[in-house]
Amino acid sequence: MPETRVKIPKKIAVRPDRPPQDNIPQSRGARNRMWAQARAYIDQRGLVPPIPINDLNIHAENLVKEMGDAYAGTEDFAAVLINNESWRDVLAGIPFERRLLLMPVCLRYEKECPAPFDELGLLCKECGQCSIHDFKLEAERLGYPVLIAEGTPIVRQLIETGQIQAVVGVSCLNVLERVFPYMEAAAVPGIAVPLLQDDCKDTNIDIEWLWDVLHLTSDDRMYRMDLNGLRSRVDEWFTANRLSEILGTDPDDATAVMGRDWLARSGKRWRPFLTAAMYSAISNDPDAAWPADLTKLSVAVECFHKASLIHDDIEDDDDERYGEPTMHAEHGVGMAINVGDYLLGEGYRLIAETDANPEQRSRMMHVAAIGHRALSLGQGAELAWSQNPEPMRTNAVLNIFKQKTAPAFEVALRIGAIYGGADDAILDVIGQYSEALGVAYQIRDDIEDILGSADSHDARDTRPSLLLALAHEKAEGPHKDMFAAIWRRQVDFADIENELRAALDQYGIHDRANELLDAFKEEAVRALGQLDDATVKGLLRRVLGRIFDDVHLESLCSTFASVAPAETSAIP
């Protein structure tokens, strides 16, 4: 296996387990569902800030009642959300340098923190042990003044002197309640990001939420864009009738019929969504009509992806995909290979037949070809390993992820960007962003698949797995021998399932995988720091959250209890 060039980013917030705040949903999906409902509640009632505290409490009670019994006890959190969203558009118009970022001292990793205090609060040494360092650097880069302190007296003084026009604050709910009257009286816009844990020590936050609020600006013309609505619109392109219109192929041809059926089957459709979303961001007009060619390009991207799934299922000998038989299980290997090849051809044909200018068509074809090549190299590395399976190191697994998963995201984003007329600076960042996004996405799948999901079971079927690599590197004695035997396919999974589960727990493998997941997600966000285009930057940051919220992952707190499903999760 060639040495990987994948750089494992530093985790920006590693925390021991802390008790969660009982009145805040610990599931990110549930929190985002409350956010979406709060946004709709404000729009329906035309609420205008500042909202008096008594009225705010009444609205919060009403919102929780509307959401049902599963959200009982979250009224304080609902009040924060309603207040946040009432100020959101106002805050977006205030320059970064006139906003204060206030973070609590308890966000530091107390045991390791070398920072001293002065009369204003913590003097961060930027050691990188906690998330304070990363947020402080990014906020100051944007122009924010930053304070790391227990907030009530300092915020009150700054508000009263008029030195700030808005506050972005991180705190526990009881501190937010004490600060609120001063902000209400001065009509100071404020958005609060509550801590997820109690105990005033080694606490944690929803990192993606704070990143989004920090970068909120009216320069981003898409910040109110309905990503759920955009995704639904993309889904409509993959009905049987619409595919027949878009592809324009013979409805009676057996290969074409199977190809259209495979495209129309279930799937997350992230890749065509990314193509359409990127074009919208580049056009910088959320209300602009989409050209017909954008539909063709988005469907082309899905053709490439679905073709790769057909071939991947054959190579892995999988019998099920999307809860249904795989193409080769249903129609035979020969026919499945042919349908996969047909979809590849359709993808390239759709690109070539757009009315984009010749240079754009050439660049989009080149992007698709390079992505196809990279994916094949990644799959080839996995197939070569499978002929003589041995324990694989973590970096080698990540390198396969980089080659197999990241290219599809990069192709989708680059095609939308090129068609929209993006400059080279944006295209360069897309490459870095896509690599981190693709690796994170595959880590997510590994976490789901290690002991079996709807279509996959990495431990039983012994595919290159990050969790198995981490476990083999960390295990000792008989456990190390067991993981080596799993890698080499020398054991029957049924005989060692309980021991495997216990060993994964003993060595904290799921926690470490989640840390790497968070690290690569943050690496994707950091890549966006190079962009000057606020609209593209904002969209890609929200897309990242939307993709991972869709699968209900919890990243920073392992002691969570989901209070409700997140069917309608959204990212603010």
Secondary structure, 3 states (H helix, E strand, C coil): CCCCCCCCCCCCCCCCCCCECCCCCCCHHHHHHHHHHHHHHHHHHCCCCCCCHHHHHHHHHHHHHHHCHHHCCCHHHHHHHHHHHHHHHHHHCCCHHHEEEEECHHHCCCCCCCCCEECCEECCCCCCCCHHHHHHHHHHHHCCCEEECCCHHHHHHHHHHCCCCEEEEEECHHHHHHHHHHHHHHCCCEEEEECCECCCCCCCCCHHHHHHHHCCCCCCCCCCCCHHHHHHHHHHCCCHHHHHHHHCCCCCCHHHHHHHHHHHCCCCCHHHHHHHHHHHHHHCCCCCCCCHHHHHHHHHHHHHHHHHHHHHHHHHCCCEECCEECHHHHHCHHHHHHHHHHHHHHHHHHHHCCCCCHHHHHHHHHHHHHHHHHHHHHHHHHHHHHCCCCCCCHHHHHHHHHHHCHHHHHHHHHHHHHHHCCCHHHHHHHHHHHHHHHHHHHHHHHHHHCCCCCCCCHHHHCCCCHHHHHHHHHCCHHHHHHHHHHHCCCCCHHHHHHHHHHHHHHCCHHHHHHHHHHHHHHHHHHHHHHCCCHHHHHHHHHHHHHHHHCCCCCCCCCCCCCCCCCCCCCCC
